[in-house]
């Protein structure tokens, strides 16, 4: 059993997404939640939350990057990219 404490921001559709530790990512997980409003002043400074984007990227690099989300960046980019037709080219 693991206890996770997190302050989450809801998505536009009102859903919350909880990142799970590696050992809980396989199989079913039972979740018990207590929801309460957190004031901006009470937010906890986490390692992923940095003052500048450069510091955030450095922290992401230290955590191992996004290899668990995007294992093949080249293939991912090809899937995401929407090429537009260029004038004079077929």
C-alpha positions as CSV (number, residue, x, y, z in Angstrom):
1,X,0.0,0.0,0.0
2,X,1.3,3.5,-0.9
3,X,0.1,6.8,0.3
4,X,0.3,9.7,-2.1
5,X,-0.3,13.3,-1.2
6,X,-0.8,15.6,-4.2
7,X,-2.3,18.9,-5.1
8,X,-3.8,18.6,-8.6
9,X,-5.2,21.2,-11.0
10,X,-8.4,20.0,-12.8
11,X,-8.4,19.9,-16.6
12,X,-10.9,22.0,-18.5
13,X,-13.4,19.1,-18.5
14,X,-13.2,18.9,-14.7
15,X,-11.1,15.7,-14.5
16,X,-8.1,15.1,-12.3
17,X,-5.1,13.0,-13.4
18,X,-3.0,11.4,-10.7
19,X,0.5,10.3,-11.7
20,X,1.2,6.9,-10.2
21,X,4.5,5.5,-9.0
22,X,6.1,2.9,-11.3
23,X,5.2,0.0,-9.0
24,X,1.4,0.8,-9.2
25,X,1.2,1.2,-13.0
26,X,0.3,-2.4,-13.7
27,X,-3.1,-3.8,-12.7
28,X,-6.0,-2.2,-10.8
29,X,-5.5,0.4,-8.1
30,X,-8.0,1.2,-5.4
31,X,-8.2,5.0,-4.7
32,X,-9.6,6.8,-1.7
33,X,-9.9,10.5,-2.2
34,X,-10.6,13.5,0.0
35,X,-11.2,16.7,-2.0
36,X,-10.7,20.1,-0.4
37,X,-10.0,23.5,-1.8
38,X,-6.4,24.7,-1.5
39,X,-5.5,28.3,-1.4
40,X,-2.8,29.6,-3.7
41,X,-0.7,30.6,-0.7
42,X,-0.8,27.0,0.6
43,X,0.6,25.3,-2.5
44,X,3.6,23.2,-1.9
45,X,6.8,23.8,-3.8
46,X,7.6,20.6,-5.6
47,X,10.8,19.6,-7.5
48,X,8.9,19.8,-10.8
49,X,7.7,23.3,-10.1
50,X,10.5,25.7,-10.8
51,X,10.8,29.5,-11.2
52,X,11.9,29.4,-14.8
53,X,11.3,27.0,-17.7
54,X,15.0,26.3,-17.9
55,X,15.1,25.1,-14.3
56,X,12.0,23.0,-15.0
57,X,13.7,21.4,-18.0
58,X,16.8,20.6,-15.9
59,X,14.6,18.9,-13.3
60,X,12.8,16.9,-16.0
61,X,16.2,15.8,-17.4
62,X,17.3,14.7,-13.9
63,X,14.1,12.6,-13.5
64,X,14.9,10.8,-16.8
65,X,13.0,12.9,-19.3
66,X,9.8,11.7,-21.0
67,X,11.1,8.3,-22.2
68,X,8.2,6.6,-20.4
69,X,5.7,8.8,-22.2
70,X,7.3,9.1,-25.7
71,X,9.7,6.2,-26.2
72,X,10.4,7.1,-29.8
73,X,10.4,10.9,-30.3
74,X,11.0,10.6,-34.1
75,X,8.0,8.4,-34.6
76,X,5.9,10.5,-32.3
77,X,6.7,13.7,-34.2
78,X,5.8,12.0,-37.5
79,X,2.4,11.0,-36.0
80,X,1.8,14.5,-34.6
81,X,3.0,16.6,-37.6
82,X,0.3,17.7,-40.0
83,X,2.2,18.7,-43.2
84,X,0.5,21.2,-45.4
85,X,0.8,21.3,-49.2
86,X,3.5,23.7,-50.4
87,X,2.9,25.8,-53.5
88,X,4.5,24.3,-56.6
89,X,5.3,20.9,-55.0
90,X,3.4,17.7,-55.5
